[in-house]
Amino acid sequence: MTDYAAPLADMRFALTEIAGIDEIARLPGCEQASPDVVDAVLEEAGKLAGGVLAPLNRIGDRQASRLENGVVRTPDGFKDAYAKYVEGGWNALPFAPEHGGQGLPFVLATAVFEMWNSANMGFALCPLLNVGAVEALHAHGTGEQKRLYLPKLVSGEWTGTMNLTEPQAGSDVGALRTRAVREGDRYRITGQKIFITYGDHDMAENIVHLVLARLPEAPPGTRGISLFLVPKFVVDTDGSLGQRNDVRCVSLEHKLGIHASPTCVLAYGDNGGAVGFLIGDENRGMECMFTMMNNARLNVGLQGVAIAERAYQQARDFARQRVQSRPVTATSAGTYPIIHHPDVRRMLLSMRAQTEAMRALAYYTAGAIDRTRHHPDGEVRAAQQRRVDLLIPVVKAWSTDLGVEIASVGMQVHGGMGFIEATGAAQHLRDARIAPIYEGTNGIQANDLVGRKLLRDGGMAAQELLAEMRALDAVLAAQPGDHIAAIRRPLLSGVDALALATQWMVEQSASALPNALAGAVPYLTLMGAVTGGWLMARAASAAQQHLARGDGDRAFHQAKLLTARFYAEHVLATAPSLLPAVAGGSTVMAFDLERF
């Protein structure tokens, strides 16, 4: 497996030119994000990712976490690496200073999270769940809960989990059977949860489970679900650890990938009931949990970016070293590295261009989240929240689908060696495959985009986005150069296709929702491809301006222009072909169930 080096130049470019971190740093509460601080954070994170976490990626895949005598043990080196992660203050990066956080923008933390996931996705899943636990507790916890739990969760000394799934209740959370019974100011929790990432491990002294459960008198379905804080060790009023709670890991799942990450089956209440504490109001647990899930969905989308980047680096380095045949471009006899072959160059550029588009979309959305939290103008905050709500399912689904596709292309670059575990290319594909499934399958994300986000405002948020896309054309028209001209044509065609698909979806959602939902996945793919293309066009425009001024790294900006043009010609140009699939939902619904 090749080494990992964080793509700092492209990360800085995306943060500055796409997410607008310089503007975000002027918002109240974000002032610490000066250019020198941003650079220092990225540089140091890159060192930890490349020097500490990445070397453990292969070890974690081979060893996996294991359950020994009731104790979950992570692979060699993981516990020490996590201690370095906590000691460096990395977990505290985006959180409020009042709880020990560093108060830096969420978009900067997003770039850092990309590094953790590229370096070692199995490791990065633990801090990913921490983020969601902190956000949920900060938004919905009592003052006492925040005092006792947030400082340790923010620092990373304790870790958090999200407990939704049960054997009979996967995506249908309303079917859960875990019970909660009042006992004074606390509750007793009984039941079983499955697929709990880092539900138990040896890297932290306490684990804080956020558990969905149902009270005896609760109404059926999701309306009767409450959220409870259930610590592995009960915390005393002075913050010290007390008795071991009645929750234990009974088994670990054997998975296709992410072997280092323990995916636990947790049993609550084998000895009388686990002690739990209500978060928020009774029967309002799903509202609280969605605070965690929205953050998790953006970060899972980021995993698609991260795995794609790691697979690209792996394939690029292999193509530079693997000597095979004489390419048609050769000027002399002999064999050459396969990177000289035109189709290998095409595959590598496809991987690179789509990864940069995904990165741009993830950072752009994270920047919008910062504006919803910190912008002083209420109307701006509301507009940015509409944009976030619209794009979160796209970031999650489009990026994770592409992560799998790009990891597969990476194996293709390796040829037969890609199918051999020794190269490491196969691990990227195996690890990537879970991301389109968890935190809501990508079909569910598409249903959310169409059935909720478009339907609730009649497509207003989508129309606002389309208007911004069209406005970019005037900027591009004023810029010289063949590359910009070549980008404009497919961008306009893609925007027109997305506008037509959006209008059709809004109309169908109101009159024939099943038909709309049957075309929701192609619609989401279209939105991802076009939005990514719009952001790549913005990147190309910025690169052209840098070249015209003669500032910055000329080679980097020339490469950015060519990469954006490749994306326009190879991805955006094909986007309108999705229109028949978007509108083909009636065919799907017409097929006889008995004939499947």
C-alpha positions as CSV (number, residue, x, y, z in Angstrom):
1,M,0.0,0.0,0.0
2,T,1.4,3.4,-1.0
3,D,2.0,6.1,1.5
4,Y,-0.5,8.9,2.0
5,A,0.3,12.6,1.6
6,A,-2.5,15.0,2.2
7,P,-3.2,17.1,-0.9
8,L,-2.7,20.3,0.9
9,A,-2.5,22.6,-2.1
10,D,-5.9,21.5,-3.4
11,M,-7.4,21.6,0.1
12,R,-6.2,25.2,0.6
13,F,-7.6,26.1,-2.8
14,A,-11.0,24.5,-2.1
15,L,-11.1,26.2,1.3
16,T,-10.3,29.6,-0.1
17,E,-11.8,29.7,-3.6
18,I,-14.9,27.5,-3.0
19,A,-15.8,27.5,0.7
20,G,-14.7,31.1,1.2
21,I,-12.8,30.5,4.5
22,D,-11.4,34.0,4.4
23,E,-14.9,35.4,4.6
24,I,-15.9,32.9,7.2
25,A,-13.0,34.0,9.4
26,R,-14.5,37.4,9.6
27,L,-17.8,36.1,11.1
28,P,-18.4,36.4,14.8
29,G,-16.8,33.4,16.6
30,C,-14.6,32.4,13.7
31,E,-11.9,35.1,14.0
32,Q,-9.2,32.6,15.0
33,A,-9.2,31.1,11.6
34,S,-6.5,33.4,10.2
35,P,-4.5,32.3,7.2
36,D,-1.5,31.4,9.3
37,V,-3.6,29.3,11.7
38,V,-5.4,27.5,8.8
39,D,-2.0,26.7,7.2
40,A,-0.6,25.5,10.5
41,V,-3.6,23.3,11.2
42,L,-3.5,21.7,7.8
43,E,0.3,21.1,7.9
44,E,0.2,19.5,11.4
45,A,-2.9,17.4,10.5
46,G,-1.1,16.2,7.4
47,K,1.8,15.1,9.5
48,L,-0.4,13.1,11.9
49,A,-2.4,11.6,9.1
50,G,0.6,10.6,7.0
51,G,3.0,9.7,9.7
52,V,0.9,8.1,12.4
53,L,-2.5,7.0,11.0
54,A,-1.7,5.9,7.5
55,P,0.9,3.3,8.5
56,L,-1.7,1.7,10.6
57,N,-4.3,1.3,7.8
58,R,-3.0,-2.0,6.5
59,I,-2.3,-3.3,10.0
60,G,-5.9,-2.6,11.0
61,D,-7.2,-4.3,7.9
62,R,-5.2,-7.4,8.5
63,Q,-5.7,-7.7,12.3
64,A,-9.2,-6.2,12.8
65,S,-10.6,-5.4,16.2
66,R,-11.4,-8.5,18.2
67,L,-13.5,-9.5,21.2
68,E,-11.6,-11.2,23.9
69,N,-13.2,-12.3,27.2
70,G,-15.8,-9.5,26.9
71,V,-13.2,-6.8,26.0
72,V,-12.9,-5.3,22.5
73,R,-9.3,-4.8,21.6
74,T,-8.3,-2.6,18.6
75,P,-5.4,-3.5,16.3
76,D,-1.8,-2.9,17.2
77,G,-0.9,0.8,17.4
78,F,-4.5,2.2,17.4
79,K,-4.6,2.9,21.1
80,D,-1.3,4.9,21.0
81,A,-2.4,6.7,17.9
82,Y,-5.7,7.8,19.5
83,A,-3.7,9.0,22.5
84,K,-1.6,11.2,20.2
85,Y,-4.8,12.4,18.5
86,V,-6.3,13.5,21.8
87,E,-3.1,15.0,23.1
88,G,-2.8,17.1,20.0
89,G,-6.2,18.6,20.6
90,W,-7.6,17.4,17.3
91,N,-10.9,16.3,18.5
92,A,-11.6,19.8,20.0
93,L,-11.0,21.6,16.7
94,P,-14.6,22.8,15.8
95,F,-16.3,22.9,19.2
96,A,-17.2,25.8,21.4
97,P,-14.5,27.1,23.7
98,E,-17.0,27.0,26.6
99,H,-16.6,23.2,26.7
100,G,-12.9,23.2,25.9
101,G,-13.1,23.4,22.1
102,Q,-10.9,25.5,19.9
103,G,-13.8,27.3,18.2
104,L,-12.4,27.0,14.7
105,P,-14.7,26.8,11.7
106,F,-16.5,23.6,10.8
107,V,-15.1,23.8,7.2
108,L,-11.6,23.7,8.5
109,A,-12.4,20.6,10.6
110,T,-14.0,19.1,7.5
111,A,-10.6,19.3,5.7
112,V,-8.9,17.7,8.6
113,F,-11.5,15.0,8.8
114,E,-10.8,14.2,5.1
115,M,-7.2,13.6,6.1
116,W,-8.1,11.2,8.9
117,N,-10.4,9.2,6.6
118,S,-7.9,9.1,3.7
119,A,-5.2,7.9,6.1
120,N,-7.2,5.4,8.0
121,M,-10.9,5.1,7.6
122,G,-11.2,2.4,10.2
123,F,-9.6,4.7,12.8
124,A,-11.5,7.8,11.7
125,L,-14.9,6.3,12.3
126,C,-14.3,6.8,16.1
127,P,-13.9,10.6,16.1
128,L,-16.6,10.8,13.4
129,L,-19.1,9.5,16.0
130,N,-17.7,11.8,18.6
131,V,-18.7,14.8,16.5
132,G,-22.3,13.7,16.3
133,A,-22.5,13.0,20.1
134,V,-21.1,16.4,21.0
135,E,-23.5,18.2,18.6
136,A,-26.5,16.4,19.9
137,L,-25.7,16.9,23.5
138,H,-24.8,20.6,23.0
139,A,-28.1,21.2,21.2
140,H,-30.4,19.1,23.4
141,G,-28.7,18.2,26.7
142,T,-29.4,19.6,30.1
143,G,-26.9,22.0,31.8
144,E,-25.8,19.1,34.1
145,Q,-25.4,16.7,31.2
146,K,-23.3,19.3,29.4
147,R,-21.2,19.9,32.5
148,L,-20.5,16.2,33.1
149,Y,-20.0,14.9,29.6
150,L,-19.1,17.6,27.1
151,P,-15.6,18.5,28.3
152,K,-14.5,14.9,28.0
153,L,-16.3,14.3,24.7
154,V,-14.9,17.5,23.2
155,S,-11.3,16.6,24.2
156,G,-11.8,13.1,22.9
157,E,-10.9,11.5,26.3
158,W,-14.4,9.9,26.1
159,T,-16.0,8.7,22.9
160,G,-19.6,8.7,21.7
161,T,-21.8,6.4,19.7
162,M,-25.1,6.5,17.9
163,N,-27.5,3.6,18.7
164,L,-30.4,3.3,16.2
165,T,-30.4,-0.1,14.5
166,E,-31.9,-3.3,15.8
167,P,-32.2,-6.7,14.2
168,Q,-35.8,-6.0,13.1
169,A,-35.5,-2.2,12.7
170,G,-32.9,-1.0,10.2
171,S,-34.0,2.0,8.2
172,D,-37.4,1.7,9.7
173,V,-36.4,3.2,13.1
174,G,-40.0,3.4,14.2
175,A,-40.0,-0.4,14.6
176,L,-37.4,-0.5,17.4
177,R,-38.2,-2.4,20.6
178,T,-35.6,-1.2,23.0
179,R,-37.4,-0.1,26.2
180,A,-36.9,2.7,28.7
181,V,-38.6,2.7,32.1
182,R,-38.6,5.7,34.4
183,E,-36.8,5.3,37.7
184,G,-36.8,8.6,39.5
185,D,-34.6,11.1,37.6
186,R,-33.2,8.4,35.4
187,Y,-34.4,5.5,33.2
188,R,-33.6,1.8,32.9
189,I,-32.8,0.7,29.3
190,T,-33.3,-2.8,28.0
191,G,-32.9,-4.2,24.5
192,Q,-30.3,-4.9,21.8
193,K,-28.7,-2.7,19.2
194,I,-26.7,-3.9,16.2
195,F,-24.2,-2.2,13.8
196,I,-22.8,0.1,16.6
197,T,-19.6,1.6,15.3
198,Y,-17.0,1.7,18.1
199,G,-19.7,0.5,20.5
200,D,-16.9,-0.8,22.6
201,H,-13.1,-0.5,22.4
202,D,-9.9,0.1,24.4
203,M,-8.9,3.5,23.2
204,A,-10.9,5.6,25.7
205,E,-11.8,5.2,29.4
206,N,-15.5,5.8,28.9
207,I,-18.0,5.5,26.0
208,V,-21.1,7.6,25.9
209,H,-23.9,5.9,24.0
210,L,-26.8,7.9,22.6
211,V,-29.6,5.3,22.5
212,L,-33.1,5.5,20.9
213,A,-35.7,3.7,23.0
214,R,-39.4,3.6,23.6
215,L,-41.3,4.4,26.8
216,P,-44.1,2.0,27.8
217,E,-46.8,4.5,27.2
218,A,-45.3,6.0,24.0
219,P,-47.3,6.2,20.8
220,P,-46.3,3.9,17.9
221,G,-43.8,4.6,15.2
222,T,-41.2,7.3,15.2
223,R,-43.5,9.7,17.2
224,G,-42.9,7.5,20.3
225,I,-39.2,7.4,20.3
226,S,-37.0,9.1,23.0
227,L,-33.2,9.6,23.1
228,F,-31.2,8.5,26.1
229,L,-27.6,9.0,27.2
230,V,-26.2,5.7,28.5
231,P,-22.6,5.8,29.6
232,K,-20.4,2.6,29.7
233,F,-19.4,3.8,33.2
234,V,-21.9,5.8,35.1
235,V,-20.5,9.3,35.9
236,D,-20.6,10.6,39.4
237,T,-21.6,14.2,40.1
238,D,-18.0,15.2,40.5
239,G,-17.2,13.9,37.0
240,S,-15.4,10.8,38.2
241,L,-16.2,7.4,36.8
242,G,-18.5,5.2,38.9
243,Q,-19.9,1.7,38.4
244,R,-19.9,-0.2,35.2
245,N,-23.2,0.2,33.5
246,D,-25.4,-2.7,32.3
247,V,-24.3,-2.6,28.7
248,R,-21.9,-5.0,27.0
249,C,-20.7,-6.0,23.6
250,V,-21.8,-9.5,22.9
251,S,-20.3,-9.9,19.4
252,L,-18.4,-8.1,16.6
253,E,-19.6,-8.3,13.0
254,H,-17.3,-9.8,10.4
255,K,-17.3,-7.4,7.5
256,L,-16.2,-6.8,3.9
257,G,-14.1,-3.8,4.9
258,I,-13.3,-1.3,7.7
259,H,-12.0,-4.3,9.7
260,A,-10.2,-2.1,12.2
261,S,-13.5,-0.4,13.3
262,P,-15.4,-2.6,15.8
263,T,-19.0,-3.0,14.6
264,C,-20.7,-4.1,17.8
265,V,-23.8,-5.9,18.9
266,L,-24.7,-4.3,22.2
267,A,-26.9,-5.8,24.9
268,Y,-28.6,-3.4,27.3
269,G,-30.1,-4.6,30.6
270,D,-29.0,-8.2,31.0
271,N,-28.7,-7.5,34.7
272,G,-31.7,-5.3,35.5
273,G,-31.4,-2.5,33.0
274,A,-28.7,0.0,31.9
275,V,-28.9,3.4,33.6
276,G,-29.9,6.1,31.1
277,F,-30.7,9.8,31.1
278,L,-33.2,11.5,28.9
279,I,-31.9,13.9,26.3
280,G,-34.5,16.4,25.3
281,D,-38.2,15.7,25.7
282,E,-39.9,12.3,25.9
283,N,-41.0,11.1,22.5
284,R,-38.9,13.7,20.7
285,G,-35.8,11.5,20.2
286,M,-35.8,11.5,16.5
287,E,-35.5,15.3,16.4
288,C,-32.5,15.1,18.7
289,M,-30.9,12.2,16.8
290,F,-31.2,14.1,13.5
291,T,-28.7,16.6,14.9
292,M,-26.2,13.8,15.0
293,M,-27.3,12.2,11.7
294,N,-27.0,15.4,9.6
295,N,-23.4,15.9,10.7
296,A,-22.7,12.2,10.2
297,R,-24.1,12.3,6.7
298,L,-21.8,15.1,5.7
299,N,-18.9,13.3,7.2
300,V,-19.8,10.0,5.6
301,G,-20.0,11.9,2.2
302,L,-16.5,13.1,3.1
303,Q,-15.4,9.5,3.5
304,G,-16.2,9.1,-0.2
305,V,-13.9,12.0,-1.0
306,A,-11.2,10.6,1.3
307,I,-11.2,7.0,-0.1
308,A,-11.2,8.4,-3.6
309,E,-8.2,10.5,-2.9
310,R,-6.3,7.6,-1.3
311,A,-7.2,5.3,-4.2
312,Y,-6.1,8.0,-6.7
313,Q,-2.7,8.4,-4.9
314,Q,-2.3,4.6,-4.9
315,A,-3.1,4.2,-8.6
316,R,-1.0,7.2,-9.6
317,D,2.1,6.0,-7.8
318,F,1.6,2.4,-9.2
319,A,1.2,3.8,-12.7
320,R,4.5,5.8,-12.3
321,Q,6.4,2.6,-11.3
322,R,4.8,-0.2,-13.3
323,V,6.7,-0.8,-16.5
324,Q,4.6,-2.5,-19.2
325,S,4.7,-2.2,-23.0
326,R,5.6,0.6,-25.3
327,P,3.0,3.4,-25.5
328,V,2.0,4.9,-28.8
329,T,3.5,8.2,-27.6
330,A,7.0,6.7,-27.2
331,T,9.8,8.3,-29.1
332,S,12.3,5.5,-28.6
333,A,12.3,1.8,-28.2
334,G,11.8,0.0,-24.9
335,T,9.2,-0.3,-22.2
336,Y,7.7,2.6,-20.2
337,P,5.7,3.1,-17.0
338,I,2.1,2.6,-17.7
339,I,1.3,6.2,-16.9
340,H,2.4,7.0,-20.5
341,H,-0.5,5.0,-22.0
342,P,-3.4,7.2,-23.0
343,D,-6.1,5.2,-21.3
344,V,-4.3,5.0,-18.0
345,R,-3.9,8.8,-18.1
346,R,-7.7,9.0,-18.8
347,M,-8.5,6.8,-15.8
348,L,-6.2,8.8,-13.5
349,L,-7.6,12.1,-14.7
350,S,-11.1,10.8,-14.2
351,M,-10.3,9.8,-10.6
352,R,-8.6,13.1,-9.9
353,A,-11.3,15.4,-11.5
354,Q,-14.2,13.7,-9.7
355,T,-12.4,13.7,-6.4
356,E,-11.7,17.4,-6.7
357,A,-15.4,18.0,-7.6
358,M,-16.5,16.0,-4.5
359,R,-14.1,17.8,-2.3
360,A,-15.4,21.2,-3.6
361,L,-19.0,20.2,-2.8
362,A,-18.2,18.9,0.7
363,Y,-16.2,22.0,1.6
364,Y,-18.8,24.3,0.0
365,T,-21.5,22.7,2.1
366,A,-19.4,22.8,5.3
367,G,-18.8,26.5,4.7
368,A,-22.5,27.0,4.4
369,I,-22.9,25.3,7.8
370,D,-20.5,27.8,9.3
371,R,-22.6,30.6,7.9
372,T,-25.8,29.2,9.3
373,R,-24.1,29.2,12.7
374,H,-22.3,32.5,12.7
375,H,-23.6,34.9,10.2
376,P,-25.1,38.0,11.9
377,D,-27.9,38.4,9.2
378,G,-30.9,36.2,9.9
379,E,-31.9,36.1,6.3
380,V,-28.5,35.0,5.2
381,R,-28.5,32.3,7.9
382,A,-31.9,31.1,6.6
383,A,-30.8,31.0,3.0
384,Q,-27.7,29.1,3.9
385,Q,-29.7,26.6,5.9
386,R,-31.9,25.9,2.9
387,R,-28.7,25.3,0.9
388,V,-27.3,23.0,3.5
389,D,-30.6,21.0,3.8
390,L,-30.7,20.6,0.0
391,L,-27.1,19.5,-0.4
392,I,-26.5,17.2,2.6
393,P,-28.2,14.2,0.9
394,V,-26.2,15.0,-2.3
395,V,-22.9,15.2,-0.5
396,K,-23.6,11.9,1.3
397,A,-24.9,9.8,-1.6
398,W,-23.2,11.2,-4.7
399,S,-19.8,11.3,-3.0
400,T,-20.0,7.8,-1.5
401,D,-21.2,6.3,-4.8
402,L,-18.3,7.9,-6.6
403,G,-15.9,6.8,-3.8
404,V,-16.8,3.2,-4.7
405,E,-16.5,3.9,-8.4
406,I,-13.2,5.6,-8.1
407,A,-11.7,2.9,-5.9
408,S,-12.8,0.4,-8.5
409,V,-11.1,2.4,-11.3
410,G,-8.0,2.5,-9.1
411,M,-8.0,-1.3,-9.1
412,Q,-8.3,-1.2,-12.9
413,V,-5.2,1.0,-13.2
414,H,-3.3,-1.7,-11.3
415,G,-4.5,-4.4,-13.7
416,G,-4.3,-7.9,-12.3
417,M,-2.2,-6.6,-9.4
418,G,-5.2,-4.6,-8.2
419,F,-7.0,-7.9,-7.5
420,I,-4.1,-9.0,-5.3
421,E,-4.4,-7.9,-1.6
422,A,-0.7,-7.3,-1.3
423,T,-0.9,-4.1,-3.3
424,G,-3.5,-2.5,-1.0
425,A,-5.7,-1.3,-3.8
426,A,-8.4,-3.8,-2.9
427,Q,-8.7,-2.5,0.7
428,H,-9.8,0.9,-0.6
429,L,-12.6,-0.7,-2.6
430,R,-13.7,-2.9,0.4
431,D,-13.6,0.0,2.8
432,A,-15.4,2.3,0.5
433,R,-18.4,0.0,0.0
434,I,-20.0,0.6,3.4
435,A,-20.3,4.3,2.9
436,P,-23.3,4.2,0.5
437,I,-25.1,2.0,3.0
438,Y,-24.7,3.4,6.5
439,E,-26.2,6.7,7.9
440,G,-29.2,6.1,5.6
441,T,-28.7,4.2,2.4
442,N,-28.2,6.3,-0.7
443,G,-31.7,5.4,-1.9
444,I,-33.0,7.0,1.3
445,Q,-30.9,10.1,0.7
446,A,-32.5,10.4,-2.7
447,N,-36.0,10.0,-1.2
448,D,-35.1,12.7,1.3
449,L,-33.9,15.0,-1.4
450,V,-37.1,14.6,-3.5
451,G,-39.8,13.7,-1.0
452,R,-38.8,16.2,1.7
453,K,-36.4,18.9,0.5
454,L,-38.0,19.6,-2.9
455,L,-41.6,19.0,-1.8
456,R,-41.6,21.1,1.3
457,D,-40.7,24.4,-0.5
458,G,-41.9,23.6,-4.0
459,G,-38.3,23.5,-5.2
460,M,-37.4,27.0,-4.0
461,A,-34.0,26.0,-2.6
462,A,-33.2,24.2,-5.8
463,Q,-34.2,27.2,-7.9
464,E,-31.9,29.5,-5.8
465,L,-29.0,27.1,-6.5
466,L,-29.8,27.0,-10.2
467,A,-29.9,30.8,-10.3
468,E,-26.4,31.0,-8.8
469,M,-25.2,28.4,-11.3
470,R,-26.6,30.5,-14.2
471,A,-25.0,33.7,-12.9
472,L,-21.6,32.1,-13.1
473,D,-21.8,32.1,-16.9
474,A,-21.5,35.9,-17.1
475,V,-18.3,35.7,-15.2
476,L,-16.9,32.9,-17.4
477,A,-18.0,34.7,-20.6
478,A,-15.7,37.7,-19.6
479,Q,-12.7,35.4,-19.2
480,P,-10.4,34.5,-22.1
481,G,-9.1,31.1,-23.0
482,D,-10.1,27.9,-24.7
483,H,-10.4,26.0,-21.4
484,I,-13.0,28.4,-20.0
485,A,-15.0,28.3,-23.3
486,A,-14.9,24.5,-23.3
487,I,-16.2,24.4,-19.7
488,R,-19.1,26.9,-20.4
489,R,-20.9,24.7,-23.0
490,P,-21.4,21.6,-21.0
491,L,-22.1,23.6,-17.8
492,L,-25.0,25.4,-19.4
493,S,-26.3,22.2,-20.8
494,G,-26.0,20.5,-17.4
495,V,-27.8,23.3,-15.6
496,D,-30.6,23.3,-18.1
497,A,-31.0,19.5,-17.6
498,L,-31.1,19.9,-13.8
499,A,-33.7,22.7,-14.1
500,L,-35.9,20.5,-16.3
501,A,-35.5,17.5,-13.9
502,T,-36.2,19.7,-10.9
503,Q,-39.4,21.1,-12.4
504,W,-40.5,17.5,-13.3
505,M,-39.8,16.3,-9.8
506,V,-41.7,19.1,-8.1
507,E,-44.7,18.4,-10.3
508,Q,-44.6,14.6,-9.9
509,S,-44.0,14.8,-6.1
510,A,-47.3,16.7,-5.8
511,S,-49.3,14.4,-8.1
512,A,-47.6,11.1,-8.4
513,L,-45.0,10.7,-5.6
514,P,-44.2,7.0,-6.3
515,N,-43.1,7.9,-9.8
516,A,-40.9,10.7,-8.5
517,L,-39.3,8.5,-5.9
518,A,-38.6,5.8,-8.5
519,G,-36.5,8.4,-10.4
520,A,-35.0,10.0,-7.2
521,V,-31.6,8.3,-7.4
522,P,-30.9,9.4,-11.0
523,Y,-32.1,12.9,-10.0
524,L,-29.7,13.0,-7.1
525,T,-26.8,11.8,-9.3
526,L,-27.7,14.6,-11.8
527,M,-27.7,17.2,-9.1
528,G,-24.4,16.0,-7.8
529,A,-22.7,15.9,-11.2
530,V,-24.0,19.4,-12.1
531,T,-23.3,21.0,-8.8
532,G,-19.9,19.5,-8.8
533,G,-19.4,20.8,-12.3
534,W,-20.5,24.3,-11.3
535,L,-18.0,24.3,-8.4
536,M,-15.3,23.0,-10.8
537,A,-16.1,25.9,-13.2
538,R,-15.8,28.3,-10.3
539,A,-12.4,26.7,-9.5
540,A,-11.4,27.1,-13.1
541,S,-12.4,30.8,-13.1
542,A,-10.3,31.4,-9.9
543,A,-7.4,29.6,-11.4
544,Q,-7.6,31.6,-14.6
545,Q,-7.6,34.8,-12.6
546,H,-4.5,33.7,-10.7
547,L,-2.8,33.0,-14.0
548,A,-3.8,36.4,-15.4
549,R,-2.4,38.1,-12.4
550,G,0.7,36.0,-12.4
551,D,0.4,35.1,-8.7
552,G,0.5,31.7,-6.9
553,D,1.8,28.4,-8.3
554,R,1.4,28.6,-12.1
555,A,1.7,24.9,-12.6
556,F,-1.0,24.2,-10.0
557,H,-3.4,26.6,-11.6
558,Q,-2.8,25.3,-15.1
559,A,-3.5,21.8,-13.8
560,K,-6.7,23.0,-12.1
561,L,-7.9,24.5,-15.4
562,L,-7.2,21.3,-17.3
563,T,-8.8,19.1,-14.6
564,A,-12.0,21.3,-14.6
565,R,-12.1,21.1,-18.4
566,F,-11.8,17.3,-18.2
567,Y,-14.7,17.1,-15.7
568,A,-16.8,19.3,-18.0
569,E,-16.1,17.2,-21.1
570,H,-16.3,13.7,-19.5
571,V,-18.8,14.2,-16.6
572,L,-20.9,17.3,-17.2
573,A,-21.3,16.5,-20.9
574,T,-23.0,13.2,-20.0
575,A,-25.2,14.6,-17.3
576,P,-28.3,15.4,-19.5
577,S,-28.4,11.7,-20.4
578,L,-29.8,11.1,-17.0
579,L,-33.1,12.9,-17.8
580,P,-34.9,9.8,-19.2
581,A,-34.0,7.9,-16.1
582,V,-35.3,10.7,-13.9
583,A,-38.6,10.8,-15.7
584,G,-38.8,7.0,-16.1
585,G,-40.3,6.3,-12.7
586,S,-43.7,5.3,-14.2
587,T,-42.0,2.4,-16.0
588,V,-40.5,1.2,-12.7
589,M,-43.9,1.4,-10.9
590,A,-45.6,-0.3,-13.8
591,F,-43.5,-3.5,-13.6
592,D,-45.5,-6.4,-12.0
593,L,-44.1,-7.3,-8.6
594,E,-44.8,-11.0,-9.3
595,R,-42.4,-10.9,-12.3
596,F,-39.3,-9.9,-10.2
